[in-house]
Amino acid sequence: MGMKVKPLGDKILVKRDEAETRTESGIFLPESAKDKPKTGTVQAVGTGALNTDTGERVPLSLKKGDKVIFSSYAGTEVKIDKDTLLIMSEDEILAVIEG
């Protein structure tokens, strides 16, 4: 990535995993038949949500490099250089994949 993007607040920048190009039995899938993966890798994280009572930032529990699962309609798709990334809130992340 040539351009640097820093998410704000509780926002997270995620690169969606590549869609499968063929089925387990070896049949190649056309572009229109591919499901968009609901997994990806965190590319950058914001500074955290703002606690309106104290004015302090609540740090995010995610970090760059985490593999995550998110819902189908999570985030906003943005094109940065040649990559298509998602900007989403931490609460749109359903789970972290460990191991």
C-alpha positions in Angstrom: 0.0 0.0 0.0 1.5 3.3 -1.1 -1.0 5.6 0.7 -1.1 5.5 4.5 -4.6 5.4 6.1 -5.1 5.9 9.8 -8.6 5.1 11.0 -10.2 7.5 13.6 -11.7 6.7 16.9 -13.0 3.2 17.2 -12.7 2.5 13.5 -10.7 -0.4 12.0 -9.3 -0.9 8.5 -9.7 -4.5 7.3 -8.5 -6.3 4.2 -11.1 -8.9 3.3 -9.8 -12.4 2.5 -9.8 -13.5 -1.2 -12.9 -15.3 -2.4 -12.6 -19.0 -3.2 -12.1 -19.5 -7.0 -13.3 -23.1 -7.0 -15.3 -25.5 -5.0 -13.9 -28.4 -2.9 -14.7 -30.8 -5.8 -12.6 -28.6 -8.2 -15.3 -26.7 -10.1 -14.1 -23.2 -11.0 -16.6 -20.5 -9.9 -17.5 -17.5 -12.1 -17.0 -14.0 -10.5 -20.8 -13.6 -10.0 -21.1 -16.9 -8.1 -18.4 -16.2 -5.5 -19.4 -15.3 -2.0 -17.6 -12.4 -0.4 -15.6 -13.8 2.5 -16.7 -12.7 6.0 -13.1 -12.9 7.2 -10.1 -10.6 6.9 -7.0 -9.2 8.4 -6.8 -5.9 10.4 -4.5 -3.5 8.6 -4.8 -0.5 11.0 -6.7 0.5 14.1 -7.9 3.9 15.4 -7.0 5.4 18.8 -10.1 4.0 20.5 -13.6 5.1 21.5 -14.1 8.3 23.4 -15.5 7.9 27.0 -17.8 10.9 27.1 -17.8 11.0 30.9 -14.1 11.2 31.4 -12.9 12.4 28.0 -10.4 9.6 27.9 -9.9 7.1 25.0 -10.9 3.5 25.6 -8.3 1.4 23.7 -9.4 -1.1 21.1 -9.0 -4.8 21.8 -7.8 -5.5 18.2 -4.4 -4.9 16.8 -2.8 -4.8 13.3 -2.5 -8.3 12.0 -5.4 -9.9 13.8 -7.6 -12.3 11.7 -11.2 -11.4 12.2 -14.7 -12.5 11.4 -17.4 -9.9 10.6 -21.0 -9.9 9.4 -21.9 -9.8 5.7 -22.8 -6.1 5.6 -20.2 -4.8 8.0 -18.1 -1.8 7.1 -17.8 0.6 4.3 -15.8 -0.5 1.2 -13.0 1.9 0.1 -10.5 1.6 -2.7 -7.0 2.6 -1.6 -4.4 2.3 -4.4 -5.2 -1.1 -5.9 -6.6 -2.6 -2.7 -10.3 -2.7 -1.7 -10.5 -2.4 2.1 -13.3 -2.1 4.7 -13.5 0.6 7.3 -15.7 -0.6 10.2 -16.3 -0.1 13.9 -14.9 -2.4 16.4 -18.4 -3.5 17.4 -19.0 -4.8 13.9 -16.2 -7.4 14.5 -17.8 -10.7 15.6 -14.7 -12.7 16.6 -10.9 -12.9 16.4 -9.5 -16.1 14.8 -6.7 -17.5 17.0 -4.0 -20.0 16.0 
